[in-house]
Amino acid sequence: MQITTDGSTLTLDGRFDAHVADDFRTAVEACAPQGDIDVDLASVDFIDSTALAELVRAMKHCRERGADLILTSLSNPVRVILELTRLDQALTIR
């Protein structure tokens, strides 16, 4: 998994799982003071429960600061998991 940052956009590539949860948390915290955070998930082919928990934590972190976590360009595997867990109703997806 690779996480790249471009201002307030995080682009993830590969597997989003427990092995990269700390890196994702660090990247979110670095972006948080800038307002809304966009998370591009187009190249993510796998997401596990730890990653889902990190997305929820990041959403709460943003909302505490009056910002929003926005998931963009969801790959099919990620979209299916978010729908099955009903997190698609809690998270902002564009």
N, C-alpha and C positions, 0 to 999 in steps of 0.2 A: 504494500500500500504506500502510495505517495500522496502527500498533502502539499499543495502549492498555494501560496497566498498572493493575491493581487489586491491590495487595499483592503476592502471589506468583503472580498470574495474568496472563499476557500474552495479549491478544486480537489476532489478526491479521486484516486485512481486505484483500481484493484479491489482487494477485500477490505471491507470496513468491519473489523472485529476487535476482540479484546487486546490483540497485540498492538493496535494503534490508538487505543482509546486515550491514553495519556497524551500522545502527540496531538490528537484532535482537541482535547481539552485545553492544552497550551495554546494552540492556534486560535481557538475561540476567544480565550481570555485576552490574547494580543489584539484581536480585532474589535472586541467589545466596546472600547471607549469611542470608536468611530461611528457608532449608531447601528443600523441594521446590518446583519450579516447574511450574505448569500452563500449557500452551500451547494455547489454544483456536483451532482451525483450521477452524471451521464456515464462515466467510466467505471462506476462501482458495480461489480458483478456478484457480490455477496455481502450480506449484512447480517450480523448476529444480534442476540439480545443485549449484549454489552454496548454495541453501537447504538441500538435503539434507546437505551438508557442514557447514553451520552447526548443524543439528539434532544431528548426531553430535558436533560439538565441544561444544555446550551440554550434551549428555548426559554427556560425559566430565568437563566442568567441574563439573557437579552431583555426580557420583559421587566425584570427588576430595574433596569436602566432606561425604561421607556422605549426600547427598540424591539425589533422582531428578528427572528431567525427564519429565513426564507429558503426552502429547498427548491432547487431548480433542476431541470433536465433529468428527471428521474429515469433510470434504466428500468426495464421491465421487471427484473428480479426484485429490485428495491421497491417499486410501486406495489407489487403483489404483497410483499411482507407488510408494508405500511397499511394496506387495505385490510389484510387479515387481522392485524393487531388493532385496527381502527385508529391508528395514529394519524392517518390521513385526515381525520376530522379535527385533530388537535393542533397539528402543525400546519404552517402556511406553506402551500405548494404552488409553484408557478411553472 
